[in-house]
Amino acid sequence: MITFHNPFHQGHAPVHEFFRGERVPCFEKPARVDYVEGALRARGHGLMAPDVDSAPVLSQVHAPRYLAFLQTAWQHWLALDPANAGVQPFPSVWPVRTLRSDLEPENFVARLGLYSMDNGTPMASGTWAAAKAGADAAASAATLVARGARAAFCCTRPPGHHAGPDFMGGYCFLNNAAVAAQVLRNQGAQRVALLDVDYHHGNGTQSIFYDRADVLFISIHGDPRTEYPFYLGHADETGVGEGAGFNLNLPLPAGTSATTWFDALESACARIASQGADALVVSLGLDTFEGDPISKFALASADFTRVGERLARAGLPTVFVLEGGYAAAELGTNAVNVLDGFEQV
């Protein structure tokens, strides 16, 4: 399968994050993609650099002032104090209920809080370049599929599905899957199905498309009553306005077996078929793996081959976009199992 990689992903390499109140090494680290790229090469999948500029599409899925903040955030951080080059910025205040978010503060940390949904999305000097190149890779993969390829894979980090129209979170800055879906729409697909199989609900993607009927969003994920992102992903969220009926959440309890998970996948595929999508984007989170350090589903490596086989039977031009998955050593095997399973059908 043709794969677009991110030549700048290693520039996004923050050292630590906060997890359950503790300062810990980052789970979302460059080695994740290194393992996937190694597995791709070992099984004969070619890697290509992005060849499409995502900038026009980014402005269709993200707010202009949010994009402007991301692009200049590190420079503003250094302008406060050159010593900040060795310090990771974290938000410490957020505009929650009754507070205003329409006015952008001048204070940098306040702006960081304005555009953040959590304090678990650390930035580094190369964050913008990595995130933008990842969006370029997603746009490149979607363009290839729009021009007739059966499928393509966007192998990139940081991931994207928690990034909303005007906020970052969950290690995500730009929503690569949303970029891919919008490119497919721009290039002729009347309706795109966007299936998120990450352990964590794709709250950012849902927020981007929640009032739209041209993108059907479906997510299979850990129940938000106990699992991140907590505040979105419930089954009663079905879309609003023109988007009513075009959002399907399939939350599952922690500890869900592979059998139950595949039942949910069947429900998702049935909805995709019934609503007549022209193309499919898969937010390919691999943290459903039984050995993932921060997730609680029970898929084995062999199950990911079955995932690819089932998605192939949908019979749609497909863009795969890498999302989460933090058992780094197994990540490559699991990712390529999905792609090989897809290509075998």
C-alpha positions as CSV (number, residue, x, y, z in Angstrom):
1,M,0.0,0.0,0.0
2,I,1.3,3.5,-0.8
3,T,2.2,5.3,2.4
4,F,2.8,8.9,2.9
5,H,5.1,9.6,5.9
6,N,6.0,12.7,7.8
7,P,9.7,13.8,7.2
8,F,9.5,16.2,10.2
9,H,7.8,14.1,12.8
10,Q,10.9,13.7,14.9
11,G,11.0,17.5,15.5
12,H,8.0,17.1,17.7
13,A,9.7,15.5,20.7
14,P,8.6,16.9,24.0
15,V,10.3,15.1,26.9
16,H,7.5,14.8,29.5
17,E,3.8,15.1,30.1
18,F,1.4,14.8,33.1
19,F,-0.4,11.5,33.6
20,R,-2.7,10.9,36.6
21,G,-1.0,13.8,38.4
22,E,2.5,12.6,37.8
23,R,5.2,14.0,35.5
24,V,6.1,11.1,33.2
25,P,8.0,10.6,29.9
26,C,5.8,11.2,26.9
27,F,3.8,8.2,25.7
28,E,3.4,9.9,22.3
29,K,7.0,9.8,21.1
30,P,9.0,9.6,17.8
31,A,9.7,5.9,18.3
32,R,6.0,5.2,17.6
33,V,6.3,6.1,13.9
34,D,9.8,4.7,13.6
35,Y,8.5,1.3,14.5
36,V,5.6,1.6,12.0
37,E,8.0,2.8,9.2
38,G,10.3,-0.1,9.9
39,A,7.5,-2.7,9.7
40,L,6.2,-1.1,6.5
41,R,9.6,-1.4,4.9
42,A,10.1,-5.0,6.1
43,R,6.8,-6.0,4.4
44,G,7.5,-4.2,1.2
45,H,5.3,-1.1,1.5
46,G,6.8,2.0,-0.1
47,L,7.1,5.3,1.7
48,M,6.5,8.6,0.0
49,A,7.0,12.2,1.1
50,P,3.9,14.4,1.1
51,D,3.3,16.2,-2.2
52,V,0.1,18.2,-1.4
53,D,0.0,21.4,0.6
54,S,-2.8,21.1,3.2
55,A,-3.0,24.8,4.0
56,P,-6.2,25.5,2.0
57,V,-8.0,22.5,3.6
58,L,-6.8,23.3,7.1
59,S,-8.7,26.6,6.9
60,Q,-11.8,24.6,6.1
61,V,-11.6,22.4,9.2
62,H,-9.8,24.7,11.7
63,A,-10.5,28.3,12.9
64,P,-8.0,30.9,11.4
65,R,-7.0,32.3,14.8
66,Y,-6.3,28.8,16.1
67,L,-4.0,28.0,13.1
68,A,-2.3,31.4,13.6
69,F,-1.6,30.6,17.2
70,L,-0.2,27.1,16.5
71,Q,2.1,28.4,13.8
72,T,3.6,31.1,16.0
73,A,3.3,29.6,19.5
74,W,6.9,28.5,20.0
75,Q,8.2,31.9,18.8
76,H,6.0,33.7,21.3
77,W,7.1,31.3,24.0
78,L,10.7,32.1,23.4
79,A,10.0,35.8,23.2
80,L,8.9,35.7,26.8
81,D,12.4,34.4,27.8
82,P,15.1,32.8,25.6
83,A,15.6,30.2,28.4
84,N,12.2,28.9,27.6
85,A,13.9,26.9,24.8
86,G,14.5,24.2,27.4
87,V,11.1,24.5,29.1
88,Q,7.8,22.9,27.9
89,P,4.8,25.3,28.0
90,F,1.7,23.9,29.7
91,P,-1.7,25.7,30.2
92,S,-2.8,26.5,33.7
93,V,-6.1,28.3,33.1
94,W,-9.1,27.5,30.8
95,P,-12.2,29.4,29.7
96,V,-14.8,27.1,31.3
97,R,-18.5,27.8,31.7
98,T,-19.4,31.5,32.2
99,L,-15.9,32.7,31.1
100,R,-15.4,34.3,27.7
101,S,-13.6,32.6,24.8
102,D,-14.4,35.1,22.0
103,L,-11.6,37.5,23.0
104,E,-8.0,36.3,22.6
105,P,-5.9,37.2,25.7
106,E,-2.5,38.8,25.2
107,N,-0.9,36.6,27.9
108,F,0.7,33.6,26.3
109,V,-0.3,31.0,28.9
110,A,-3.8,32.3,28.8
111,R,-3.9,31.9,25.0
112,L,-2.5,28.4,25.4
113,G,-5.4,27.6,27.7
114,L,-7.9,29.1,25.3
115,Y,-6.8,26.7,22.6
116,S,-6.2,23.6,24.8
117,M,-8.7,21.0,26.1
118,D,-6.2,19.5,28.6
119,N,-2.6,19.9,29.9
120,G,-1.5,16.7,28.3
121,T,-0.6,18.0,24.9
122,P,3.0,19.3,25.3
123,M,4.6,21.4,22.6
124,A,8.2,21.5,21.4
125,S,10.2,23.6,19.0
126,G,9.3,21.4,16.0
127,T,5.6,20.9,16.8
128,W,4.1,23.1,14.1
129,A,6.4,21.7,11.4
130,A,5.6,18.2,12.4
131,A,1.8,18.8,12.7
132,K,1.7,20.7,9.3
133,A,3.7,18.0,7.5
134,G,1.3,15.4,9.0
135,A,-1.7,17.3,7.6
136,D,0.2,17.4,4.2
137,A,0.6,13.7,4.4
138,A,-3.1,13.2,5.0
139,A,-4.0,15.5,2.2
140,S,-1.6,13.7,-0.1
141,A,-3.1,10.3,0.8
142,A,-6.6,11.5,0.2
143,T,-5.7,13.1,-3.1
144,L,-4.2,9.9,-4.3
145,V,-7.4,8.0,-3.4
146,A,-9.6,10.7,-5.0
147,R,-7.6,10.2,-8.2
148,G,-8.4,6.5,-8.3
149,A,-6.1,4.6,-5.9
150,R,-7.9,1.9,-3.9
151,A,-6.3,2.9,-0.6
152,A,-3.4,4.9,0.9
153,F,-2.0,5.2,4.4
154,C,-0.9,8.4,6.2
155,C,1.8,7.3,8.6
156,T,2.4,10.3,10.8
157,R,2.5,11.8,14.3
158,P,1.5,13.7,16.2
159,P,-2.0,12.2,15.9
160,G,-5.0,14.3,15.1
161,H,-8.5,13.1,16.1
162,H,-8.7,15.0,19.4
163,A,-8.0,18.3,17.7
164,G,-11.2,20.3,17.2
165,P,-12.0,23.3,15.1
166,D,-10.2,25.6,17.5
167,F,-8.5,23.5,20.2
168,M,-5.7,21.0,20.7
169,G,-5.8,18.0,23.1
170,G,-4.9,14.4,23.6
171,Y,-1.5,14.8,21.9
172,C,-3.3,16.3,18.8
173,F,-2.9,19.6,17.1
174,L,-4.2,19.4,13.6
175,N,-7.0,16.9,12.7
176,N,-5.4,14.8,9.9
177,A,-8.5,12.6,9.4
178,A,-10.7,15.6,9.0
179,V,-8.2,17.0,6.5
180,A,-8.4,13.7,4.5
181,A,-12.2,13.7,4.6
182,Q,-12.4,17.3,3.4
183,V,-10.0,16.7,0.6
184,L,-12.1,13.8,-0.6
185,R,-15.2,16.0,-0.5
186,N,-13.4,18.8,-2.3
187,Q,-12.4,16.4,-5.1
188,G,-15.8,15.0,-5.8
189,A,-17.0,12.5,-3.1
190,Q,-20.6,13.4,-2.3
191,R,-20.5,11.7,1.2
192,V,-17.5,10.5,3.1
193,A,-17.7,8.0,6.0
194,L,-15.1,8.6,8.7
195,L,-14.6,5.7,11.0
196,D,-12.6,6.1,14.2
197,V,-11.3,2.9,15.8
198,D,-9.0,4.4,18.3
199,Y,-9.6,3.4,22.0
200,H,-10.3,7.1,22.7
201,H,-13.3,8.9,21.2
202,G,-12.4,11.2,18.4
203,N,-14.0,14.2,20.0
204,G,-12.3,16.7,17.7
205,T,-13.4,15.0,14.6
206,Q,-17.0,14.8,15.9
207,S,-16.9,18.5,16.7
208,I,-15.7,19.5,13.2
209,F,-18.5,17.5,11.4
210,Y,-21.3,17.4,13.9
211,D,-23.6,19.7,12.0
212,R,-22.8,18.3,8.5
213,A,-24.5,15.6,6.5
214,D,-21.7,15.2,3.9
215,V,-19.4,13.4,6.4
216,L,-20.8,10.5,8.4
217,F,-18.7,10.2,11.6
218,I,-18.6,6.8,13.5
219,S,-16.5,6.1,16.6
220,I,-15.9,2.8,18.5
221,H,-14.2,3.7,21.8
222,G,-14.0,3.4,25.5
223,D,-17.0,4.6,27.4
224,P,-16.4,8.3,28.2
225,R,-17.9,7.9,31.6
226,T,-14.6,6.3,32.6
227,E,-12.2,7.0,29.7
228,Y,-10.6,10.0,28.1
229,P,-11.8,12.4,26.6
230,F,-14.7,12.0,29.2
231,Y,-16.9,14.9,28.0
232,L,-17.9,13.6,24.5
233,G,-18.6,10.3,22.9
234,H,-21.9,9.2,24.4
235,A,-24.4,7.2,22.3
236,D,-27.0,9.9,22.4
237,E,-24.8,12.3,20.4
238,T,-26.2,11.8,16.9
239,G,-25.6,15.2,15.1
240,V,-27.4,18.5,15.0
241,G,-29.1,20.5,12.2
242,E,-28.2,19.2,8.8
243,G,-25.9,16.7,10.5
244,A,-28.7,15.0,12.5
245,G,-28.4,11.3,12.1
246,F,-24.9,11.5,10.7
247,N,-23.0,10.9,14.0
248,L,-22.8,7.4,15.6
249,N,-21.0,6.7,18.8
250,L,-20.5,3.1,19.9
251,P,-19.0,3.4,23.4
252,L,-17.8,0.1,25.0
253,P,-16.7,-0.6,28.6
254,A,-13.1,-0.9,29.7
255,G,-12.1,-4.6,29.3
256,T,-14.2,-5.2,26.3
257,S,-13.3,-8.5,24.5
258,A,-12.3,-8.7,20.8
259,T,-15.6,-10.5,20.1
260,T,-17.7,-7.6,21.4
261,W,-15.4,-5.1,19.7
262,F,-15.9,-6.8,16.3
263,D,-19.7,-6.8,16.9
264,A,-19.4,-3.0,17.2
265,L,-17.4,-2.9,14.0
266,E,-20.1,-4.8,12.2
267,S,-22.6,-2.2,13.4
268,A,-20.4,0.6,12.1
269,C,-19.9,-1.0,8.7
270,A,-23.7,-1.6,8.4
271,R,-24.3,2.1,9.0
272,I,-21.7,3.1,6.5
273,A,-23.3,0.9,3.9
274,S,-26.8,2.1,4.6
275,Q,-25.9,5.8,4.3
276,G,-24.3,5.5,0.9
277,A,-20.7,6.8,1.4
278,D,-18.5,7.3,-1.6
279,A,-15.2,7.0,0.3
280,L,-13.9,6.0,3.7
281,V,-11.4,7.6,6.0
282,V,-10.2,5.4,8.9
283,S,-8.8,7.0,12.0
284,L,-6.5,4.1,12.7
285,G,-5.9,4.1,16.4
286,L,-4.1,1.0,17.5
287,D,-4.4,1.4,21.3
288,T,-7.2,-1.2,21.3
289,F,-4.3,-3.6,21.5
290,E,-4.3,-5.8,24.6
291,G,-0.8,-4.7,25.6
292,D,-1.4,-0.9,25.3
293,P,-0.1,0.9,28.4
294,I,-2.9,3.4,28.7
295,S,-5.9,1.7,27.2
296,K,-8.2,-1.2,28.2
297,F,-9.4,-3.3,25.2
298,A,-8.3,-6.8,24.3
299,L,-7.4,-7.0,20.6
300,A,-4.5,-9.3,19.8
301,S,-2.1,-8.5,17.0
302,A,-3.8,-11.1,14.7
303,D,-7.1,-9.3,15.2
304,F,-5.8,-6.3,13.4
305,T,-5.6,-8.3,10.2
306,R,-9.3,-9.1,10.6
307,V,-9.9,-5.3,11.0
308,G,-8.3,-4.7,7.6
309,E,-10.2,-7.5,6.0
310,R,-13.5,-6.3,7.3
311,L,-12.9,-2.7,6.1
312,A,-11.9,-3.9,2.7
313,R,-15.3,-5.7,2.3
314,A,-16.9,-2.3,2.6
315,G,-15.7,-1.8,-1.0
316,L,-14.9,1.9,-0.7
317,P,-11.8,3.9,-1.6
318,T,-10.1,4.2,1.7
319,V,-7.6,6.5,3.4
320,F,-6.0,5.2,6.6
321,V,-4.7,7.8,9.0
322,L,-2.5,6.7,12.0
323,E,-3.8,7.9,15.4
324,G,-3.0,6.5,18.8
325,G,-1.3,3.3,20.0
326,Y,1.4,3.4,22.7
327,A,2.8,-0.1,22.9
328,A,5.5,1.2,20.6
329,A,7.3,-2.0,19.8
330,E,4.1,-3.7,18.7
331,L,2.7,-0.7,16.9
332,G,4.4,-1.4,13.6
333,T,3.2,-5.0,13.5
334,N,-0.4,-4.0,14.3
335,A,-0.5,-1.2,11.8
336,V,0.8,-3.3,8.9
337,N,-1.5,-6.2,9.9
338,V,-4.4,-3.9,9.2
339,L,-3.0,-2.8,5.8
340,D,-2.1,-6.3,4.7
341,G,-5.5,-7.6,5.8
342,F,-7.1,-4.9,3.7
343,E,-5.0,-5.7,0.6
344,Q,-5.7,-9.4,0.9
345,V,-9.4,-9.0,0.2
